[in-house]
Amino acid sequence: MVAEDDQAWDEWSAAHQKLGKTRAALRELRDLPLENPKRMKAAAAVKLAEAELASAAAKID
């Protein structure tokens, strides 16, 4: 494994942790209506974290 792979895995790991945190935050708001601004913001954060994870995964050879 080359250093670039290590860096890619580190990026993936950080993105995976961020996704877990954003999903947990959204779960905390599950009792709110879907159109609640806080819940909508949390849902958007999850979508962004999913995209970041996919981007990081694409960098792994």
PDB file as gemmi writes it, atoms N, CA and C in Angstrom:
CRYST1    1.000    1.000    1.000  90.00  90.00  90.00 P 1                      
ATOM      1  N   MET A   1       0.855  -1.177   0.000  1.00  0.00           N  
ATOM      2  CA  MET A   1       0.000   0.000   0.000  1.00  0.00           C  
ATOM      3  C   MET A   1       0.897   1.235   0.000  1.00  0.00           C  
ATOM      4  N   VAL A   2       0.598   2.140  -0.879  1.00  0.00           N  
ATOM      5  CA  VAL A   2       1.385   3.361  -0.967  1.00  0.00           C  
ATOM      6  C   VAL A   2       0.776   4.438  -0.084  1.00  0.00           C  
ATOM      7  N   ALA A   3       1.545   5.488   0.128  1.00  0.00           N  
ATOM      8  CA  ALA A   3       1.104   6.571   1.018  1.00  0.00           C  
ATOM      9  C   ALA A   3      -0.198   7.208   0.543  1.00  0.00           C  
ATOM     10  N   GLU A   4      -0.383   7.287  -0.771  1.00  0.00           N  
ATOM     11  CA  GLU A   4      -1.619   7.876  -1.293  1.00  0.00           C  
ATOM     12  C   GLU A   4      -2.833   7.052  -0.879  1.00  0.00           C  
ATOM     13  N   ASP A   5      -2.666   5.726  -0.854  1.00  0.00           N  
ATOM     14  CA  ASP A   5      -3.757   4.858  -0.411  1.00  0.00           C  
ATOM     15  C   ASP A   5      -4.084   5.114   1.047  1.00  0.00           C  
ATOM     16  N   ASP A   6      -3.041   5.275   1.866  1.00  0.00           N  
ATOM     17  CA  ASP A   6      -3.263   5.563   3.280  1.00  0.00           C  
ATOM     18  C   ASP A   6      -4.043   6.864   3.441  1.00  0.00           C  
ATOM     19  N   GLN A   7      -3.678   7.864   2.675  1.00  0.00           N  
ATOM     20  CA  GLN A   7      -4.362   9.152   2.744  1.00  0.00           C  
ATOM     21  C   GLN A   7      -5.814   9.003   2.288  1.00  0.00           C  
ATOM     22  N   ALA A   8      -6.028   8.224   1.249  1.00  0.00           N  
ATOM     23  CA  ALA A   8      -7.387   8.001   0.757  1.00  0.00           C  
ATOM     24  C   ALA A   8      -8.223   7.272   1.802  1.00  0.00           C  
ATOM     25  N   TRP A   9      -7.622   6.287   2.461  1.00  0.00           N  
ATOM     26  CA  TRP A   9      -8.352   5.566   3.511  1.00  0.00           C  
ATOM     27  C   TRP A   9      -8.632   6.468   4.699  1.00  0.00           C  
ATOM     28  N   ASP A  10      -7.695   7.340   5.032  1.00  0.00           N  
ATOM     29  CA  ASP A  10      -7.923   8.297   6.122  1.00  0.00           C  
ATOM     30  C   ASP A  10      -9.090   9.223   5.791  1.00  0.00           C  
ATOM     31  N   GLU A  11      -9.136   9.675   4.544  1.00  0.00           N  
ATOM     32  CA  GLU A  11     -10.230  10.545   4.113  1.00  0.00           C  
ATOM     33  C   GLU A  11     -11.562   9.789   4.169  1.00  0.00           C  
ATOM     34  N   TRP A  12     -11.544   8.531   3.719  1.00  0.00           N  
ATOM     35  CA  TRP A  12     -12.759   7.719   3.756  1.00  0.00           C  
ATOM     36  C   TRP A  12     -13.216   7.510   5.196  1.00  0.00           C  
ATOM     37  N   SER A  13     -12.275   7.225   6.075  1.00  0.00           N  
ATOM     38  CA  SER A  13     -12.607   6.996   7.481  1.00  0.00           C  
ATOM     39  C   SER A  13     -13.240   8.235   8.112  1.00  0.00           C  
ATOM     40  N   ALA A  14     -12.677   9.391   7.835  1.00  0.00           N  
ATOM     41  CA  ALA A  14     -13.229  10.642   8.368  1.00  0.00           C  
ATOM     42  C   ALA A  14     -14.632  10.889   7.811  1.00  0.00           C  
ATOM     43  N   ALA A  15     -14.822  10.618   6.530  1.00  0.00           N  
ATOM     44  CA  ALA A  15     -16.141  10.805   5.916  1.00  0.00           C  
ATOM     45  C   ALA A  15     -17.153   9.824   6.501  1.00  0.00           C  
ATOM     46  N   HIS A  16     -16.716   8.610   6.768  1.00  0.00           N  
ATOM     47  CA  HIS A  16     -17.597   7.598   7.355  1.00  0.00           C  
ATOM     48  C   HIS A  16     -18.024   8.015   8.759  1.00  0.00           C  
ATOM     49  N   GLN A  17     -17.095   8.521   9.543  1.00  0.00           N  
ATOM     50  CA  GLN A  17     -17.425   8.996  10.890  1.00  0.00           C  
ATOM     51  C   GLN A  17     -18.391  10.174  10.828  1.00  0.00           C  
ATOM     52  N   LYS A  18     -18.162  11.081   9.894  1.00  0.00           N  
ATOM     53  CA  LYS A  18     -19.049  12.238   9.746  1.00  0.00           C  
ATOM     54  C   LYS A  18     -20.459  11.784   9.379  1.00  0.00           C  
ATOM     55  N   LEU A  19     -20.561  10.805   8.497  1.00  0.00           N  
ATOM     56  CA  LEU A  19     -21.868  10.288   8.111  1.00  0.00           C  
ATOM     57  C   LEU A  19     -22.585   9.691   9.319  1.00  0.00           C  
ATOM     58  N   GLY A  20     -21.861   8.957  10.136  1.00  0.00           N  
ATOM     59  CA  GLY A  20     -22.465   8.387  11.340  1.00  0.00           C  
ATOM     60  C   GLY A  20     -22.992   9.455  12.275  1.00  0.00           C  
ATOM     61  N   LYS A  21     -22.227  10.517  12.431  1.00  0.00           N  
ATOM     62  CA  LYS A  21     -22.651  11.608  13.315  1.00  0.00           C  
ATOM     63  C   LYS A  21     -23.868  12.337  12.761  1.00  0.00           C  
ATOM     64  N   THR A  22     -23.886  12.567  11.456  1.00  0.00           N  
ATOM     65  CA  THR A  22     -25.026  13.285  10.879  1.00  0.00           C  
ATOM     66  C   THR A  22     -26.288  12.430  10.922  1.00  0.00           C  
ATOM     67  N   ARG A  23     -26.132  11.123  10.713  1.00  0.00           N  
ATOM     68  CA  ARG A  23     -27.299  10.231  10.810  1.00  0.00           C  
ATOM     69  C   ARG A  23     -27.833  10.186  12.235  1.00  0.00           C  
ATOM     70  N   ALA A  24     -26.935  10.178  13.204  1.00  0.00           N  
ATOM     71  CA  ALA A  24     -27.369  10.185  14.606  1.00  0.00           C  
ATOM     72  C   ALA A  24     -28.117  11.471  14.934  1.00  0.00           C  
ATOM     73  N   ALA A  25     -27.620  12.580  14.425  1.00  0.00           N  
ATOM     74  CA  ALA A  25     -28.287  13.864  14.664  1.00  0.00           C  
ATOM     75  C   ALA A  25     -29.682  13.865  14.038  1.00  0.00           C  
ATOM     76  N   LEU A  26     -29.809  13.288  12.860  1.00  0.00           N  
ATOM     77  CA  LEU A  26     -31.114  13.219  12.205  1.00  0.00           C  
ATOM     78  C   LEU A  26     -32.063  12.309  12.984  1.00  0.00           C  
ATOM     79  N   ARG A  27     -31.544  11.206  13.504  1.00  0.00           N  
ATOM     80  CA  ARG A  27     -32.377  10.307  14.318  1.00  0.00           C  
ATOM     81  C   ARG A  27     -32.943  11.019  15.532  1.00  0.00           C  
ATOM     82  N   GLU A  28     -32.159  11.910  16.113  1.00  0.00           N  
ATOM     83  CA  GLU A  28     -32.619  12.663  17.283  1.00  0.00           C  
ATOM     84  C   GLU A  28     -33.826  13.539  16.945  1.00  0.00           C  
ATOM     85  N   LEU A  29     -33.947  13.909  15.690  1.00  0.00           N  
ATOM     86  CA  LEU A  29     -35.018  14.813  15.259  1.00  0.00           C  
ATOM     87  C   LEU A  29     -36.176  14.075  14.589  1.00  0.00           C  
ATOM     88  N   ARG A  30     -36.197  12.764  14.677  1.00  0.00           N  
ATOM     89  CA  ARG A  30     -37.193  11.988  13.937  1.00  0.00           C  
ATOM     90  C   ARG A  30     -38.634  12.262  14.353  1.00  0.00           C  
ATOM     91  N   ASP A  31     -38.845  12.783  15.557  1.00  0.00           N  
ATOM     92  CA  ASP A  31     -40.202  13.081  16.011  1.00  0.00           C  
ATOM     93  C   ASP A  31     -40.737  14.403  15.455  1.00  0.00           C  
ATOM     94  N   LEU A  32     -39.871  15.195  14.875  1.00  0.00           N  
ATOM     95  CA  LEU A  32     -40.305  16.465  14.287  1.00  0.00           C  
ATOM     96  C   LEU A  32     -40.966  16.218  12.930  1.00  0.00           C  
ATOM     97  N   PRO A  33     -41.852  17.102  12.516  1.00  0.00           N  
ATOM     98  CA  PRO A  33     -42.451  16.964  11.180  1.00  0.00           C  
ATOM     99  C   PRO A  33     -41.374  17.042  10.088  1.00  0.00           C  
ATOM    100  N   LEU A  34     -41.637  16.389   8.973  1.00  0.00           N  
ATOM    101  CA  LEU A  34     -40.665  16.365   7.871  1.00  0.00           C  
ATOM    102  C   LEU A  34     -40.306  17.752   7.368  1.00  0.00           C  
ATOM    103  N   GLU A  35     -41.246  18.686   7.436  1.00  0.00           N  
ATOM    104  CA  GLU A  35     -40.994  20.031   6.913  1.00  0.00           C  
ATOM    105  C   GLU A  35     -40.364  20.967   7.948  1.00  0.00           C  
ATOM    106  N   ASN A  36     -40.043  20.454   9.116  1.00  0.00           N  
ATOM    107  CA  ASN A  36     -39.390  21.266  10.138  1.00  0.00           C  
ATOM    108  C   ASN A  36     -38.007  21.692   9.635  1.00  0.00           C  
ATOM    109  N   PRO A  37     -37.666  22.978   9.738  1.00  0.00           N  
ATOM    110  CA  PRO A  37     -36.372  23.456   9.225  1.00  0.00           C  
ATOM    111  C   PRO A  37     -35.159  22.745   9.834  1.00  0.00           C  
ATOM    112  N   LYS A  38     -35.206  22.446  11.122  1.00  0.00           N  
ATOM    113  CA  LYS A  38     -34.073  21.746  11.750  1.00  0.00           C  
ATOM    114  C   LYS A  38     -33.904  20.350  11.152  1.00  0.00           C  
ATOM    115  N   ARG A  39     -35.031  19.666  10.986  1.00  0.00           N  
ATOM    116  CA  ARG A  39     -34.974  18.312  10.435  1.00  0.00           C  
ATOM    117  C   ARG A  39     -34.525  18.352   8.976  1.00  0.00           C  
ATOM    118  N   MET A  40     -35.002  19.328   8.229  1.00  0.00           N  
ATOM    119  CA  MET A  40     -34.598  19.454   6.829  1.00  0.00           C  
ATOM    120  C   MET A  40     -33.099  19.727   6.714  1.00  0.00           C  
ATOM    121  N   LYS A  41     -32.582  20.559   7.602  1.00  0.00           N  
ATOM    122  CA  LYS A  41     -31.149  20.865   7.597  1.00  0.00           C  
ATOM    123  C   LYS A  41     -30.337  19.615   7.942  1.00  0.00           C  
ATOM    124  N   ALA A  42     -30.814  18.852   8.924  1.00  0.00           N  
ATOM    125  CA  ALA A  42     -30.124  17.618   9.310  1.00  0.00           C  
ATOM    126  C   ALA A  42     -30.154  16.601   8.168  1.00  0.00           C  
ATOM    127  N   ALA A  43     -31.280  16.512   7.470  1.00  0.00           N  
ATOM    128  CA  ALA A  43     -31.385  15.590   6.337  1.00  0.00           C  
ATOM    129  C   ALA A  43     -30.436  16.007   5.211  1.00  0.00           C  
ATOM    130  N   ALA A  44     -30.318  17.290   4.984  1.00  0.00           N  
ATOM    131  CA  ALA A  44     -29.391  17.787   3.962  1.00  0.00           C  
ATOM    132  C   ALA A  44     -27.946  17.474   4.349  1.00  0.00           C  
ATOM    133  N   ALA A  45     -27.643  17.572   5.640  1.00  0.00           N  
ATOM    134  CA  ALA A  45     -26.290  17.255   6.113  1.00  0.00           C  
ATOM    135  C   ALA A  45     -25.974  15.780   5.882  1.00  0.00           C  
ATOM    136  N   VAL A  46     -26.966  14.916   6.051  1.00  0.00           N  
ATOM    137  CA  VAL A  46     -26.770  13.484   5.793  1.00  0.00           C  
ATOM    138  C   VAL A  46     -26.479  13.263   4.312  1.00  0.00           C  
ATOM    139  N   LYS A  47     -27.247  13.903   3.447  1.00  0.00           N  
ATOM    140  CA  LYS A  47     -27.028  13.756   1.997  1.00  0.00           C  
ATOM    141  C   LYS A  47     -25.630  14.231   1.604  1.00  0.00           C  
ATOM    142  N   LEU A  48     -25.202  15.343   2.180  1.00  0.00           N  
ATOM    143  CA  LEU A  48     -23.864  15.858   1.901  1.00  0.00           C  
ATOM    144  C   LEU A  48     -22.797  14.880   2.391  1.00  0.00           C  
ATOM    145  N   ALA A  49     -22.976  14.348   3.587  1.00  0.00           N  
ATOM    146  CA  ALA A  49     -22.013  13.391   4.133  1.00  0.00           C  
ATOM    147  C   ALA A  49     -21.965  12.123   3.280  1.00  0.00           C  
ATOM    148  N   GLU A  50     -23.109  11.685   2.758  1.00  0.00           N  
ATOM    149  CA  GLU A  50     -23.131  10.517   1.872  1.00  0.00           C  
ATOM    150  C   GLU A  50     -22.340  10.793   0.598  1.00  0.00           C  
ATOM    151  N   ALA A  51     -22.484  11.984   0.063  1.00  0.00           N  
ATOM    152  CA  ALA A  51     -21.745  12.353  -1.144  1.00  0.00           C  
ATOM    153  C   ALA A  51     -20.244  12.430  -0.866  1.00  0.00           C  
ATOM    154  N   GLU A  52     -19.881  12.966   0.291  1.00  0.00           N  
ATOM    155  CA  GLU A  52     -18.466  13.049   0.661  1.00  0.00           C  
ATOM    156  C   GLU A  52     -17.873  11.651   0.827  1.00  0.00           C  
ATOM    157  N   LEU A  53     -18.650  10.741   1.403  1.00  0.00           N  
ATOM    158  CA  LEU A  53     -18.178   9.367   1.572  1.00  0.00           C  
ATOM    159  C   LEU A  53     -17.987   8.698   0.211  1.00  0.00           C  
ATOM    160  N   ALA A  54     -18.924   8.901  -0.687  1.00  0.00           N  
ATOM    161  CA  ALA A  54     -18.802   8.327  -2.030  1.00  0.00           C  
ATOM    162  C   ALA A  54     -17.582   8.889  -2.757  1.00  0.00           C  
ATOM    163  N   SER A  55     -17.343  10.169  -2.593  1.00  0.00           N  
ATOM    164  CA  SER A  55     -16.179  10.797  -3.218  1.00  0.00           C  
ATOM    165  C   SER A  55     -14.884  10.226  -2.652  1.00  0.00           C  
ATOM    166  N   ALA A  56     -14.850  10.063  -1.347  1.00  0.00           N  
ATOM    167  CA  ALA A  56     -13.655   9.502  -0.712  1.00  0.00           C  
ATOM    168  C   ALA A  56     -13.443   8.055  -1.145  1.00  0.00           C  
ATOM    169  N   ALA A  57     -14.520   7.301  -1.269  1.00  0.00           N  
ATOM    170  CA  ALA A  57     -14.411   5.900  -1.688  1.00  0.00           C  
ATOM    171  C   ALA A  57     -13.867   5.790  -3.109  1.00  0.00           C  
ATOM    172  N   ALA A  58     -14.219   6.729  -3.951  1.00  0.00           N  
ATOM    173  CA  ALA A  58     -13.755   6.708  -5.338  1.00  0.00           C  
ATOM    174  C   ALA A  58     -12.246   6.926  -5.442  1.00  0.00           C  
ATOM    175  N   LYS A  59     -11.648   7.509  -4.424  1.00  0.00           N  
ATOM    176  CA  LYS A  59     -10.207   7.788  -4.445  1.00  0.00           C  
ATOM    177  C   LYS A  59      -9.367   6.581  -4.021  1.00  0.00           C  
ATOM    178  N   ILE A  60     -10.032   5.561  -3.487  1.00  0.00           N  
ATOM    179  CA  ILE A  60      -9.310   4.372  -3.032  1.00  0.00           C  
ATOM    180  C   ILE A  60      -9.091   3.453  -4.223  1.00  0.00           C  
ATOM    181  N   ASP A  61      -7.851   3.038  -4.416  1.00  0.00           N  
ATOM    182  CA  ASP A  61      -7.530   2.142  -5.549  1.00  0.00           C  
ATOM    183  C   ASP A  61      -8.000   0.743  -5.275  1.00  0.00           C  
TER     184      ASP A  61                                                      
END                                                                             
